[in-house]
């Protein structure tokens, strides 16, 4: 029980006894006592003055004295102007800690009865996963785990963008350049293999566009020159052929469809390997090649109902100008679909199957407008559940040298990054020289765990709505606000508990009084369930990451100041072991929400 929940009804009883009146819940405002004052919980008395008809100081003093006289859990109180600072007793904190120590799944909130669907990853099948996808995947997974910790029924989903002009570009480049090569014949991972041909396509496109530009006259106006360059790309033979391939795919051309299936199959095998290494998965995967059809059907139905309009060239649009937006293209003049069409269809399929209470799209902030429009269009189509759509808009990941560009092949590849994190963790761990008693398989497992922990924590600890600069070297540090620091803290605690068990030392809450540092640790532990709720409401796993760091940091300071195993008083030693065990348990739960494993030893 948190101090604010505990104290609120007691204050209400005090007001009733002292002033003969019932206080509205909103009038009783408990808050943690500021560090410069003595106390655990503070009551702001100003809202109560219209009941007490006394000064703030006198009201605070009378309520404080009543609580001390009638509640054994109140140790003392002091008044600072209109603020009543209450210090809770050892009995209160012992009872709180006993509940924490005995809880089997501490921090797990009760079932809410709500279904939350979380979409994340959403890759294109024309390129391998990269650092930008990594942030998306790690945020999506941790948000899913956070929603589960909040008691919701969670459905983790992925929409694969397996159709469109992007995959046609890779397919065409393969036809032009591959000579029948495959991932198997080259030994190249499938998603990398296909991604290489996407880059090849754009190199060919640049060459052809440059040839077209060279035949014309350059414009002095920079904007006109940019428009001329774009038009040259549209006219380039390779671009024209890619558009033709897309139309033939939608018309069901057998040869194009067979090639599409083959190349996408290569990509999926590659994606699955990366997902497995990251330790993530999905409950259901949707494919744009399926859902765009329902979206297209819905758009045509909306056109018949007058929700949408057709332009002279045959394209279909939704006019949102009266809503303060612009006109949104839904079907091109050649009848082919756009991303919005697919999202309309996917949303319908999902609601029909799951009847979600909330649909969370984990997508970068570059798509803010897209999801604003999606929600509005679904509302115009009469889908009441459109209001349950939530865009978890996160900031992009940038590198010291700037923004990544897929078309130019200047991205940080996810697989390369994972291997780099593993190798860095291996190097740092071996330098410490504490693994001599470990077998090689255990070492390899530890290096992987540390590398992944460093990567995941470094990305998740940043508020998701902020842009972030990724620096692999900073993330792997064993000191400071990093994943390995928390992992090391857990391993240290498990080592203490193993040594205690080998000496048959008791590990049990209760018996001894807490010192000030231990009460502070109990306070932090006690705040974990409310932190889980706060993070869930804010949809910010960063709050859990930084909570775990604060808890680990406080334990390490405590371990530095106080002996655990060498404590001579058996009651104190037993309680300190129980404290260490509860901290380890809470770190495991918190870091699991982030998708991070904690080692038993390091």
PyMOL commands that set and color helices and strands:
alter all, ss='L'
color gray80, all
select helices_A, chain A and resi 3-19+25-27+46-52+56-70+90-102+131-149+165-177+183-186+190-214+222-235+237-250+254-278+288-304+321-323+339-354+365-380+384-388+414-432+440-460+472-475+483-502+516-526+528-538+542-561+570-593
alter helices_A, ss='H'
color red, helices_A
select strands_A, chain A and resi 30-32+41-44+74-80+83-88+115-119+153-160+284-287+309-310+316-319+327-331+358-364+389-394+397-398+468-469
alter strands_A, ss='S'
color yellow, strands_A
deselect
rebuild
show_as cartoon
